[in-house]
Amino acid sequence: MTDLIDSFSRRINYMRISVTDRCDLRCIYCTDRFDHKLRHDDILRYEEIHLIVQAAARLGVKKLRLTGGEALTRLHLSRLVDMLAHTEGIEEVSLTTNGTHLAQHVEELKAAGLSRVNVSLDSLKPSRFEHITGGGQLKDVLAGIEAAKEADLNPVKINMVVLRGVNDAEVLDFARKTLLDDGWHVRFIEHMPFINGNGRNGTVAVRDIMSSIEHSLGKLEPHFPTSGNGPARYYKLPDAPGTLGFIGAVTECFCAECNRFRLTADGHLRPCLLDDDEIDLKEPLRSGADIAELERLILEAATRKQQQHHLRENGAPEKRQMWQIGG
C-alpha cells in the first residue's frame, strides 16, 4: 500500500461512491426539470465498484461513503456493503441517505459491515418537509433515525441544508435537538447553487447560523469529533450531549483539507465535487482493464485535483447536478 498524494500535498484516503442517480424524493434544491436518469446498463455493477475500491485501497484509500441519488433505492445494497467492508485496507464503510427506507434495511446493513450513517433532514415540520422533498413523509425519516441509533450506527449525523425563506426559521429547533438526553448530531450545510448556477440568494452563511444559535442558546464550544472525514467544523452547546457541525461550502473554502474522490454511478472518478473534470473508469473496466490500470487512472485523477473550487466565482459545475454526483 502507498500513500495517495495530490499535487498540493493533500493525502487522499476517502472516496464517496454514488451507487445510483435515482431517488424517491425530489428535493427543491437538488432536482430540476432536466432530471434524466441513467439506464441500468450505464450504472456500475457491484463487482465493478468493488474492483475500483480494491485499486483505490492499494493506493491508500481507507474510508468509503455510499451515496445516491438515494443509495437505498439500489437493490441489495447490503451485498455491496459486505463486499467493501471486507476489502483489504478499507477501515470504514458509511452511508448517506434520506432515511425514508432506512428503518427496513438498517439491520441487514449493520450485519453486512456498515459503520455509520448520515441522514438528510431539512425540516421537523411535516408539511414543510413534504414541500421541500416533493412529497416525502417526515415520520419515515424519523423512524429511520431511531432505527439507526438502536442498531448502533453511531454517531448518526443529521444533515440540514439551510434555505433562506424556506427552513431557516428551524435552525434553533434543530440546534435544540443536541440538548436532548440522546442528543442529536446536527450539521448545518450551506446551500450550494448547483442547478444551472442559480440559487445563490438562498444561501445562508454558516457564520450567520452560528450567530443565531449563540444569541439564543448559548456560547458554542469547539468540539473535535472522534470519527468522520468531512469538512464540518464541530461545536457543542454548554452541557449538550450532541454536537453541531457547520459546513460552509460557499462562504468558507475548505479545499486545503480535502481528502477525497467521488465516483459517480456511471463510473466516472471526480477529483472535486465542484469541478466538471472527471476520469472515465467504466469504459476501461468493461474493456478488460486490470487492477494495475485502474491504479494508474486513480493516480492520474490525483494529479488533476485542483487547489480549490471556484463556486464563489459563480463556477458551479455545468455537466452534472448534485443527484448525478453523490454530494
HUGI-V143864 format. One record per helix or strand of 2 or more residues. SS is the DSSP state (~ for helix, > for strand). FROM is the first residue (numbers start at 0). TO is the last residue. If there is no record, write none. Layout:
SS & FROM & TO
SS & FROM & TO
This chain:
> & 13 & 17
~ & 39 & 41
~ & 45 & 57
> & 62 & 66
~ & 70 & 72
~ & 76 & 84
> & 91 & 96
~ & 101 & 111
> & 115 & 119
~ & 125 & 132
~ & 137 & 149
> & 156 & 162
~ & 167 & 178
> & 184 & 189
~ & 194 & 196
~ & 199 & 201
~ & 205 & 216
> & 220 & 221
> & 232 & 235
> & 242 & 246
~ & 254 & 256
> & 259 & 262
> & 267 & 269
> & 278 & 279
~ & 281 & 285
~ & 290 & 302
~ & 310 & 312
~ & 321 & 324
